[in-house]
Amino acid sequence: MKKILSTFAIIALAFTGFIQKQEPVNNVPLDQMMMEKSFYDFKMKDINGQEVDFSQFKGKKLLLVNVASKCGYTKQYEDLQKLHQEHGDEVTIIGFPANNFGGQEPGTNEEIKEFCSSKFGVTFMMMDKISVKGDDKAPLYKWLSDKDLNGWNDKEPTWNFCKYFINEKGELVKFFASSVKPMDEEILQLIAE
């Protein structure tokens, strides 16, 4: 038994040393990112710079959307707001501004907030501008698009307004391409279940 425990301790120490030598991603140490195996372990800043602890969403369904202000799909803000108004007690919508596709979200958080408010009357939660793909991908989007972390999905956003549906247990249950509208029957069905 002692030999087994000793071997385990050596492996654990070696693994810890390996993790500590890794580079941070988005200023989050890789060892912290690797421990974030649950959606509820993440903390991110909202568009106003306030930290949001995702553990507050336990027991709630969520629709996560990477958004942009100058995209052909930008009009989906209108349907996202409608979904929020009609089903906000059943699903929480969270927008993640990102400039990864065609430079279609060049603005600052303040400019994005003003645009969303004045043009579409957005009142659902908007987060700090992040990267949703590439070397600087935010840890949450790494989790959303890596099946080793989320359990099944390897699809990362292919354009603005891709959607990820999280159930009330914090599990990723569905990925939707940009062309799927927020009020699509499949999304409404997931909300109603």
N, C-alpha and C positions, 0 to 999 in steps of 0.2 A: 504493500500500500504506500509506504514511504517513497519507494522508487517511482511509482506512478505520479505521486504528488510532486516530487522533485522534477520529473520530466515535464509535467504540466507547467510548473513555475518557470522553468528555463524557456519553454516555448512562449509563455506569456511575456516574459521579459524581452525576448528577441522580437516578438511582434510589436510590443510597445516601443522599442527602439526604432523599429522600421517606420512606424507611424510618425514618430516625432521628427524624423528626417524629411518628411514630405513637405512640399510647398503649400501655403494656404491658397484657397480659392475664394475670391471676393472677400479677402481679409478674414475668412473663417478657416481656422486650422483644419487640415484634413482629418485629424483624429476626431475633432468635434463633428465634422460633417459625416464621417463614417458611423458615428454613434446615432445619428438622426435617422433612425429606421422607421419612425412613425411620423405621419403628417403632423401630429400634435407636438412633436419635439422642436418644430421650427419657430423662430422668432425673426420678424422682419419689420422694417419701418414702413409706416403708411406714407401717403403723399405729403402729409404735414410734418413728417419727421418723428412721429411718435411710434415707439416700439409696440408691435402687436404680437402677443404670445398666442400661437395657434392652438394651444391647449384650451383656450376659451371657446373653441368651436366643437368641443366634444358633444356628441349627441345631435349634431346639425349636419344637414346636407349642404354641400358647397359646389359652386360652379366657378372655376378659376379660368380667367381669360387673359391672354396676352394682347394688349390693346395698342392702337396707334391712331394718331389724329389726322394723318394725311394718306389714308389708305382707301381703296375702293370698298372695303368692308367697314369703314368707320361708321357708316349709317347703322351698323348693328348696335351702336351705343343706344339708339332709340329703343330697340327691342330688349336690350339688357335692362334698361330702366323700366320698361313695361313689365318685364318678368319680375323685377325687384318689387314693383308696386303691387302686382297681382299675387305674387307667391313669396314675398319676402319673409313671411312667417314660416315657410316650409323649406326655403333654400337661401343661403347667403351667397351673394355674388361678390367676387373680388376681382378687380381689374389690375393687371400688372403692365404698366406702360413699358414698352421696349422698343429700341431703335435698331433691331436686328435685320429688318427686311426692307430694303430699298430706302433706307434713311427716312422712313415715314413717321418717326416720332423724334424729331430733332429738338423739341422744346424742353425747357426746365420743368421741374415738378409744378412750379407756380403757373407757368404757361399752360401746361396740360390741365391742371385743375380749373383754370379760368375757361379754357376751351370747352371742357366737358360740362361745366356748369352752365355757361351761357348758351351753348349750341344745343345741348341735349338734356339739360336739367338733371344731370347725374347726381343721385344721392346715395348710390350703393358704394361700398368700400373701394377706394382706390389706393394702391400701394406706391411706394417709392419706385422711380424708374430703375429698371434692372436690365440685365442681359438674360435671354431665355435660351440661347444656344451658343456654341463656340467655347473657346478656352476660358472665357470669363463668365460662363453660365452660372447663374445664382444657384446655391445649393438646393433650394426647393425644386427648381426646374431640373436639376440633376436627378433628384429623387423621383420626380414625375416621369422622367424619360429613361430610366435605367431599371430594367426588370429585376436586377439583383437587389435593388433597394425597395421597389414598390411591389414586387411580387409577380408582375406579368407584362408590363408595358415598356417597350423600347422606343415608342414614337415621341420625338420631340416636335415642337412647333415647326410647321413647314412654311408658315406665313403668319401675318397678324390675325388675331381673332380665332386662334385655335382654342379649344375648350377641354378642360379636364373636370370630370365629375367625381367628387369625393362623397362617399356615403356617411351615414351618421356614426360609423365605427372608425372613421378616419382612413378608410380603404379607398384607393383609386379604383373606380369601377368602369370608367369609360373615357375614351379620347374621341373628340369630335374635330374634324377638319374645319378650316375657316368658313367653308361654304355652308356648313350646317348653321342655320339661324337659331338664335337664342330661344325662340318660341316654337322650335321644331317639336313635333309630336313625341319623338323619342326622348328628348330632354324633359318634356312635361310628364311623360310616363315615369321616368326615373324619380322625378320630384314627388309624384303621387304615390309611388310604391311604399 
